Amino acid sequence: MTEQPAPYRPNPKLKRVETAFESVIFNSRWLMAPFYLGLVISLAVLLLKFCMILWEFIVHAPGSKESDIILGVLSLIDVSLTGNLILIVVFSGYENFVSKIDPGGHPDWPEWITKVGFGGLKQKLLASIVAISAIQVLKAFMNLDAAFDPSRLAWLVGVHLVFVVSAFMLALSDRWSGGDHGGE
C-alpha cells in the first residue's frame, strides 16, 4: 500500500507577500508614463524647431538656388519624420507597456494606434530611422558643391547601409518566426 502525499497548502502569509510583490511589479509600468510625457514635450520642442526652419526657408527662398530649396524641403521632411517617430514611440509604447488607450468617442482616431504590437513597433521605428538616415545622405549629396568631405559622406552612407540591413534582417526574422506584424 502506497501512501498518498499530503496535498500542497500554500502558506497564507507567503501568498499575501507574493500577491503584494506581483502588484508592485504590475503597477511599476506606470513609471514609464513620465517618459512618454517627456517625449510629448520633446515633440513640442521639435515643433518649435520645425517652425524656425520653416521661417528661415520662407525668408531665404526667393533668392535661393533650386538645390537650396530642395535642401530646405528635405530639412523640413527630416524634422517631420522625427516627429512621426516620436508619436509612434509614445502611442505604441504607452499602449503596449502602460495602459490600453480607449479610442471611443474619437472618430478621427488613427486605426494603427491601438493595433501596433511590439514587432510592428520595431519595424516602424527602423523604417523611420532608415528614412531619416536616407534624407541625411541625400542632403549630403545635394550639398556636394558647397562642402565635399569624402570621409563624412562615407560615414553617412555606411551608417545608412547598417540601418537598411538591420531593418531588412528584422523584417526577415519576424517573417520567419511568424512574429507580430503590428496587427496590420
C-alpha positions in Angstrom: 0.0 0.0 0.0 1.4 3.4 -1.0 0.9 6.5 1.0 -0.6 9.5 -0.7 1.5 12.7 -0.2 -0.3 15.4 1.6 -1.9 18.0 -0.7 0.1 21.2 -1.1 -1.3 24.0 1.0 0.4 27.4 0.4 1.3 29.4 3.4 -1.3 32.3 3.6 1.3 34.8 4.8 3.6 33.9 1.8 0.7 34.1 -0.6 -0.1 37.7 0.6 3.6 38.7 0.2 3.6 37.1 -3.3 0.4 39.0 -4.2 1.7 42.3 -2.9 5.0 41.8 -4.8 3.2 41.0 -8.0 1.0 44.1 -7.5 4.2 46.3 -7.2 5.7 44.8 -10.3 2.5 45.2 -12.3 1.9 48.8 -11.2 5.6 49.7 -11.9 4.5 50.0 -15.5 3.2 53.5 -14.6 6.8 54.6 -14.0 7.0 54.7 -17.8 4.3 57.3 -18.1 6.6 60.2 -17.3 8.9 59.1 -20.1 6.1 59.3 -22.6 5.1 62.7 -21.2 8.7 63.8 -21.7 8.6 62.6 -25.3 5.4 64.6 -25.9 7.2 67.7 -24.5 10.1 66.9 -26.9 7.6 66.8 -29.7 6.6 70.4 -28.8 10.3 71.4 -28.8 10.6 69.8 -32.2 7.6 71.7 -33.5 9.3 74.9 -32.4 12.4 73.9 -34.3 10.3 73.0 -37.4 8.7 76.5 -37.3 12.1 78.1 -37.1 13.4 76.0 -40.1 10.2 76.8 -42.0 10.5 80.5 -41.3 14.2 80.5 -42.4 13.2 78.5 -45.5 10.4 81.0 -46.4 12.6 84.1 -45.9 15.5 82.7 -47.9 13.5 81.0 -50.7 13.2 84.0 -53.1 16.9 84.3 -53.6 17.9 80.6 -53.3 19.0 78.2 -55.9 17.0 75.1 -56.7 19.3 72.9 -54.8 19.0 75.1 -51.7 15.2 74.9 -52.0 15.4 71.1 -52.2 17.8 71.0 -49.2 15.3 73.2 -47.2 12.4 70.9 -48.1 14.5 67.9 -47.1 15.2 69.5 -43.7 11.5 70.0 -43.2 10.8 66.4 -44.1 13.6 65.2 -41.8 12.1 67.1 -38.8 8.6 65.9 -39.7 9.7 62.2 -39.9 11.4 62.6 -36.5 8.1 63.9 -35.1 6.3 60.9 -36.5 8.9 58.7 -34.9 8.3 60.3 -31.5 4.5 59.8 -32.0 5.0 56.1 -32.9 7.0 55.5 -29.7 4.6 57.4 -27.5 1.4 55.8 -28.7 2.7 52.3 -29.2 4.9 52.3 -26.0 2.1 53.6 -23.8 -0.4 51.2 -25.4 1.9 48.2 -25.1 3.6 48.8 -21.8 1.4 51.1 -19.6 -2.3 51.1 -20.4 -4.7 50.5 -23.2 -5.9 53.6 -24.9 -9.7 53.8 -25.5 -10.3 55.4 -28.9 -14.0 55.5 -28.2 -15.5 59.0 -28.8 -12.7 59.9 -31.2 -14.0 59.2 -34.8 -10.8 60.6 -36.3 -8.5 58.3 -34.2 -5.9 56.7 -36.4 -6.5 52.9 -36.6 -2.9 51.9 -36.3 -2.5 53.4 -32.8 -4.2 50.6 -31.0 -3.0 47.9 -33.3 0.8 48.2 -33.3 2.3 45.4 -31.4 5.9 45.2 -30.3 7.1 43.6 -33.5 5.3 46.2 -35.6 6.7 49.0 -33.3 10.2 47.8 -34.0 9.6 47.7 -37.8 8.0 51.2 -37.8 10.9 52.6 -35.7 13.5 51.1 -38.0 11.6 52.2 -41.1 11.5 55.8 -39.8 15.2 55.7 -38.9 16.1 54.4 -42.4 14.0 57.2 -43.9 15.7 59.9 -41.7 19.1 58.4 -42.5 18.3 58.4 -46.2 17.4 62.1 -46.1 20.7 62.9 -44.3 22.6 61.1 -47.1 20.5 62.8 -49.8 21.2 66.2 -48.2 24.9 65.5 -48.1 24.8 64.5 -51.8 22.8 67.6 -52.7 25.4 69.7 -50.8 28.5 68.2 -52.5 29.3 71.5 -54.3 29.4 73.6 -51.1 31.3 71.2 -48.9 32.8 67.9 -50.1 34.0 65.8 -47.3 34.6 62.2 -48.5 35.1 60.7 -45.1 31.8 62.3 -43.8 30.0 61.1 -46.9 31.4 57.6 -46.5 30.3 57.5 -42.8 26.8 58.7 -43.7 26.4 56.0 -46.4 27.9 53.4 -44.2 25.6 54.2 -41.3 22.6 54.3 -43.6 23.5 50.9 -45.0 23.8 49.5 -41.5 20.2 50.8 -40.8 18.9 49.3 -44.1 20.5 45.9 -43.4 19.2 46.0 -39.8 15.7 46.8 -41.0 15.9 44.0 -43.6 17.1 41.5 -41.1 14.5 42.4 -38.5 11.7 42.1 -41.1 13.1 38.8 -42.3 13.4 37.4 -38.8 9.9 38.5 -37.9 8.6 36.8 -41.1 10.5 33.6 -40.4 9.4 33.5 -36.8 5.8 34.3 -37.6 6.2 37.3 -35.3 3.8 40.2 -34.6 3.5 42.3 -37.7 1.8 45.2 -36.0 -1.7 44.0 -36.4 -1.7 45.2 -40.0 
